[in-house]
């Protein structure tokens, strides 16, 4: 487990290595709301928006520390730019397999619910 913990911590950029929910200092009601919601539903999927320096990445890695490092769930960490580029390559270049799309497909194929329009 310690090897996995070290590996999980290694992907966190140095600037956010100590980022936790407890170390996040909201400066406005929107940041406080994001912090409260993410703490309440730590395993949820979140799409955070806002200007540079508003704490989106801090909160992302705080969530990551809460759920991935203890081994609760697997996680893919991507910036929007990385995700869009990965999806573009998967769509237009035959040699790219997107881990995000693969995870969605696995989930879809193992689901007992049948999608409908």
Helices and strands as residue ranges (DSSP letters): H 2-10, G 14-16, H 29-40, H 56-67, H 80-92, H 99-110
